[in-house]
Amino acid sequence: MSEERVLIISHGHPDFSHGGGEVAAYLQWKELRRRGMDAMFVARVADSPGHIGAPFFFRSADGMEVLFSPPPVNHFKHSQPHRRVAYEDFRSLLERFQPTVVHFHHYVHLGLELIREVRKYSPRAFIALTFHEFLAICNANGQMRKTDGTLCLKAAPFDCHLCFPSYSPQEFFLRELFVKSFLGLVDAFVSPSQFLRDRYVAWGLPPEKMTVLENGQPQRNGAVREIPSDRTLETRFVVLGQLSRRKGTHIVLEAVRLLPKRLRKLVHVEIHGFVPDEGDGFMAELQSAVKELDGCVRLYGTYRSEDLGGIIRRNGWLIVPSIWWENSPVVIQEALAYGRPILCSNIGGMAEKVTHGVSGFHFRVNNTADLAALIEQCASSPDAWKRMCAGLPQPPTIDQTVDRLLQLYRCKPELQAAPVRNAEHAQKGDS
């Protein structure tokens, strides 16, 4: 066994919460266990059936996979108002497992107080935090998108107040100070994209504490990178993952409506994923649009991870149409692993992961006409499709990612001095 004892903390378990951050945290823990290391995975769940009053309960016989059901948090400040959860329940878990490394993959639904409790437990324990979006910066679900739909480049108290009038500029100023008081205790921040890293540095986090590291993919049987010979694949497109307005699912449907009728007879679009219950009527709109486009678009619903390879291989292109910046969509890495090029919005982590004209194409964000023209171009260009299939980059594997993380965990002495600054000070010296 290694000397490290690693505690991985996630805001959800991938068996109950379908998100890239949950998957990334779980794969990291599984890889550490595969290597024979002492590693515990703690995942937040909404309920703890059969364990009334007990916030932690084991999901594995060896006690290394743990579900955590804390009370609701204050989502404005990401604060856990029930102090006993952090100072007694979580503290007892720390003292029982005695980790040398605690890697948070989020704090949402958990509370930032858990970070401080780790530092109180041990000044020597290494604390890492992976950012999966901009939640510390932005109160709009961490998407840095204004309430009028325009994209936002930075947070400022008055600007944030305009989006959320129920909170004063002073409250947003204090929110930033509160969040940064906990982030200042972190030894290393992990960002799966350069874009996300740059936004946090501009906000005031020390660049020397930031590491850009992609979420590694599992080794998959059948993820063969040969150039497909099926000529029909160039006209087959797929949308994967969460289906919602902010994910731009409706953009794809509107783009298909704009295609010439002759092309609609050739193009096929598969939509696989889940629709979160956000009370906005999106599911009904989605079903109505799919019915209207019957024969061209099919809605399949959720899928299992073991079905992913078959879904991707029977399609030629992946479409990632999100209308917010994104960070590092897992579906992009999955498509690359199976040798398929991507059509994506031309912003943020999506544009960073897809090289225009090499591993896919960019279209103007939230622009149905631009996506429609791109679908028509791609469906009519088999040579370009084959050329991109032949030159796609290989995404990093989970073992490569964990190799880098273990190196990071062992370099704490070089990472302790830099303070977290207020955003206005960060603008002066960092780019």
Long-range contacts (C-beta under 8 A, 24 or more apart in sequence): 1-36, 1-37, 1-38, 2-35, 2-36, 2-37, 2-38, 3-100, 4-37, 4-38, 4-100, 4-101, 4-406, 4-409, 5-38, 5-39, 5-40, 5-97, 5-98, 5-99, 5-100, 5-101, 6-32, 6-37, 6-38, 6-39, 6-40, 6-99, 6-100, 6-101, 6-102, 6-103, 6-409, 7-39, 7-40, 7-42, 7-94, 7-97, 7-99, 7-101, 7-102, 7-103, 8-32, 8-39, 8-40, 8-41, 8-42, 8-103, 8-105, 9-42, 9-43, 9-102, 9-103, 9-104, 9-105, 9-106, 9-110, 9-114, 10-41, 10-42, 10-43, 10-44, 10-105, 10-106, 11-43, 11-44, 11-105, 11-106, 11-107, 11-108, 11-109, 11-110, 12-43, 12-44, 12-45, 12-106, 12-109, 13-43, 13-44, 13-45, 13-59, 13-67, 16-45, 17-45, 18-241, 18-242, 18-274, 18-302, 19-132, 19-242, 20-132, 20-215, 20-328, 20-329, 20-330, 21-105, 21-106, 21-130, 21-132, 22-105, 23-215, 23-330, 24-105, 24-130, 24-132, 24-192, 24-215, 24-330, 25-103, 25-105, 25-106, 25-130, 27-215, 27-216, 27-218, 27-398, 28-103, 28-105, 28-216, 28-398, 28-401, 28-402, 28-405, 29-65, 30-398, 31-216, 31-398, 31-399, 31-401, 31-402, 32-402, 33-64, 35-402, 39-64, 40-64, 40-65, 40-66, 40-97, 40-99, 41-65, 41-66, 42-66, 42-67, 42-68, 42-93, 43-67, 43-68, 44-68, 44-69, 44-70, 44-109, 44-110, 45-69, 55-85, 55-89, 56-89, 56-93, 66-93, 68-110, 70-109, 70-110, 70-111, 72-109, 73-108, 73-109, 73-110, 73-111, 75-108, 76-139, 76-167, 76-171, 76-175, 77-112, 77-175, 77-178, 77-179, 78-107, 78-108, 78-111, 78-112, 78-135, 78-136, 78-179, 79-111, 79-112, 79-113, 79-178, 80-110, 80-111, 80-112, 80-113, 80-114, 83-113, 85-111, 85-113, 86-111, 86-113, 86-114, 86-116, 86-117, 87-113, 87-117, 90-114, 90-117, 91-117, 91-120, 91-121, 94-118, 94-121, 94-122, 95-121, 99-125, 100-124, 100-125, 100-126, 101-125, 101-126, 101-128, 101-409, 102-126, 102-127, 102-128, 103-127, 103-128, 103-129, 103-130, 103-405, 104-128, 104-129, 104-130, 105-129, 105-130, 105-132, 106-130, 106-132, 106-135, 107-182, 108-135, 112-178, 112-179, 112-182, 113-182, 115-182, 115-183, 115-185, 115-186, 116-182, 116-185, 118-185, 119-185, 126-187, 126-188, 126-409, 126-412, 127-185, 127-186, 127-187, 127-188, 128-186, 128-187, 128-188, 128-189, 128-190, 128-405, 128-408, 128-409, 129-183, 129-186, 129-188, 129-189, 129-190, 130-189, 130-190, 130-191, 130-192, 131-189, 131-190, 131-191, 131-192, 131-196, 131-200, 131-327, 132-192, 132-327, 133-196, 133-327, 134-196, 134-199, 134-200, 134-325, 136-179, 136-183, 136-200, 136-203, 137-199, 137-200, 137-203, 139-163, 139-164, 139-167, 139-172, 139-175, 140-164, 141-246, 143-246, 143-324, 143-325, 144-199, 144-324, 144-325, 145-246, 145-323, 145-324, 145-325, 149-323, 149-366, 151-324, 151-325, 151-347, 151-365, 153-199, 154-199, 154-202, 154-203, 154-423, 155-203, 155-423, 156-423, 176-422, 176-423, 177-422, 180-204, 180-420, 180-422, 183-420, 184-419, 184-420, 187-412, 187-415, 187-416, 188-408, 188-415, 190-405, 190-408, 191-327, 192-327, 192-328, 192-349, 193-327, 193-328, 193-348, 193-349, 193-352, 193-353, 194-352, 195-325, 195-327, 195-348, 195-349, 195-352, 196-325, 196-327, 196-328, 196-348, 196-349, 198-431, 199-325, 201-426, 201-430, 202-423, 202-426, 202-427, 202-430, 203-423, 203-426, 204-420, 204-421, 204-422, 204-423, 204-425, 204-426, 205-420, 205-426, 206-418, 206-419, 206-420, 206-421, 207-430, 208-415, 208-418, 209-415, 209-418, 211-404, 211-408, 213-401, 213-404, 213-405, 213-408, 214-328, 214-333, 214-395, 214-396, 214-401, 215-328, 215-330, 215-333, 215-401, 216-395, 216-396, 216-397, 216-398, 216-399, 216-400, 216-401, 216-402, 217-333, 217-334, 217-337, 217-395, 217-396, 217-397, 217-398, 218-397, 218-398, 219-397, 219-398, 219-399, 220-309, 220-337, 220-338, 222-309, 222-313, 223-309, 223-337, 223-338, 223-339, 224-339, 225-338, 225-339, 225-392, 225-394, 226-339, 227-339, 227-386, 227-389, 227-390, 228-313, 228-316, 228-339, 228-389, 231-382, 233-314, 233-315, 233-316, 233-385, 234-316, 234-317, 234-378, 234-379, 234-381, 234-382, 234-385, 235-266, 235-267, 235-268, 235-316, 235-379, 236-267, 236-268, 236-269, 236-270, 236-314, 236-315, 236-316, 236-317, 237-267, 237-268, 237-269, 237-270, 237-315, 237-316, 237-317, 237-318, 237-319, 237-343, 237-375, 238-269, 238-270, 238-271, 238-272, 238-311, 238-312, 238-315, 238-317, 238-318, 238-319, 239-269, 239-270, 239-271, 239-272, 239-273, 239-318, 239-319, 239-321, 240-272, 240-273, 240-303, 240-308, 240-311, 240-312, 240-318, 240-331, 240-334, 241-273, 241-329, 241-330, 241-331, 242-273, 242-274, 242-275, 242-276, 243-271, 243-273, 243-274, 243-275, 243-282, 243-286, 244-275, 244-276, 244-278, 244-282, 245-280, 245-282, 245-323, 246-322, 246-323, 246-324, 247-321, 247-322, 247-323, 248-321, 248-322, 248-323, 248-345, 248-365, 248-366, 249-282, 249-286, 249-321, 250-282, 250-285, 250-286, 250-289, 251-321, 251-323, 251-366, 251-367, 251-368, 251-371, 252-319, 252-321, 252-371, 253-286, 253-289, 253-290, 253-293, 253-297, 254-368, 255-368, 255-369, 255-371, 255-372, 255-375, 256-293, 256-296, 256-297, 256-372, 256-375, 257-292, 257-293, 257-368, 258-368, 258-369, 258-372, 259-296, 259-372, 259-375, 259-376, 260-376, 263-376, 263-379, 264-293, 264-295, 264-296, 265-295, 265-296, 266-379, 267-296, 267-375, 267-379, 268-296, 268-297, 268-298, 269-293, 269-296, 269-297, 269-298, 269-319, 270-297, 270-298, 270-300, 270-311, 270-315, 271-297, 271-298, 271-299, 271-300, 272-300, 272-301, 272-302, 272-303, 272-311, 273-301, 273-302, 273-303, 274-301, 274-302, 308-334, 309-338, 312-338, 312-340, 313-338, 313-340, 315-340, 316-340, 316-341, 316-385, 317-341, 317-342, 317-343, 317-360, 317-378, 317-385, 318-342, 318-343, 318-360, 319-343, 319-344, 319-371, 320-344, 320-345, 320-350, 320-354, 321-345, 321-371, 322-350, 322-365, 323-365, 323-366, 324-348, 325-349, 326-350, 328-352, 328-353, 329-353, 333-395, 336-392, 336-393, 336-394, 336-395, 337-394, 337-395, 339-389, 339-392, 340-389, 340-392, 341-385, 341-388, 341-389, 341-392, 343-371, 343-374, 343-375, 343-378, 355-393, 358-388, 358-391, 359-388, 359-391, 359-392, 359-393, 360-388
